[in-house]
């Protein structure tokens, strides 16, 4: 298992690229609170659902003085293709080399059973994916990659860090504005 970061740690000043902007340092991106929402890849139906839910909550997130960068194992070509179907108000970091994941200790699950987690919760998320009509696209990166979330202040200090224990162990996008409000009060 790689080194994991916690609230109070300095976020590493990694080089990241998005679909439209190549090679920027994380430190250049930090304005207000910055959320790094780390998912798997754009072809993953769960990730497609998370992107849409994050988009729906984005105005409330911005109202808390925060911005979001979604990190995916996808390359620019796959993300561009996805953006032809739907636009998002946040940037997507393209990390096909999984540098972000390794630097932050965001490890994949040890096996498929650990990845899936609770069967009831998994069935509920599958039903939500099916209701929205999301279908599996191309596979990219590590299929057992687990998600994570980090909230980083302008000073580069992590305010909140969460490493998922299974694919569903993440705050819901609609919970993020409340979490951000709480962090601003602390």
Rosetta blueprint (number, residue, H / E / L):
1 X L
2 X L
3 X L
4 X L
5 X L
6 X L
7 X L
8 X L
9 X L
10 X E
11 X L
12 X L
13 X L
14 X L
15 X E
16 X E
17 X L
18 X E
19 X L
20 X L
21 X L
22 X L
23 X L
24 X E
25 X E
26 X H
27 X H
28 X H
29 X H
30 X L
31 X L
32 X L
33 X E
34 X E
35 X E
36 X E
37 X E
38 X E
39 X L
40 X L
41 X L
42 X L
43 X L
44 X L
45 X H
46 X H
47 X H
48 X H
49 X H
50 X H
51 X H
52 X H
53 X H
54 X H
55 X H
56 X H
57 X H
58 X H
59 X H
60 X H
61 X H
62 X H
63 X L
64 X L
65 X L
66 X E
67 X E
68 X E
69 X E
70 X E
71 X E
72 X E
73 X L
74 X L
75 X L
76 X H
77 X H
78 X H
79 X H
80 X H
81 X H
82 X H
83 X H
84 X H
85 X H
86 X L
87 X L
88 X L
89 X L
90 X L
91 X E
92 X E
93 X E
94 X E
95 X L
96 X L
97 X L
98 X L
99 X H
100 X H
101 X H
102 X H
103 X H
104 X L
105 X L
106 X L
107 X L
108 X E
109 X L
110 X L
111 X L
112 X H
113 X H
114 X H
115 X H
116 X H
117 X L
118 X L
119 X H
120 X H
121 X H
122 X H
123 X H
124 X H
125 X H
126 X H
127 X H
128 X H
129 X H
130 X H
131 X H
132 X H
133 X L
134 X L
135 X L
136 X L
137 X L
138 X L
139 X L
140 X L
141 X L
142 X L
143 X L
144 X L
145 X E
146 X L
147 X L
148 X E
149 X E
150 X E
151 X E
152 X E
153 X L
154 X L
155 X L
156 X L
157 X E
158 X E
159 X E
160 X E
161 X E
162 X E
163 X E
164 X L
165 X L
166 X L
167 X L
168 X L
169 X L
170 X L
171 X L
172 X L
173 X H
174 X H
175 X H
176 X H
177 X H
178 X H
179 X H
180 X H
181 X H
182 X H
183 X H
184 X H
185 X H
186 X L
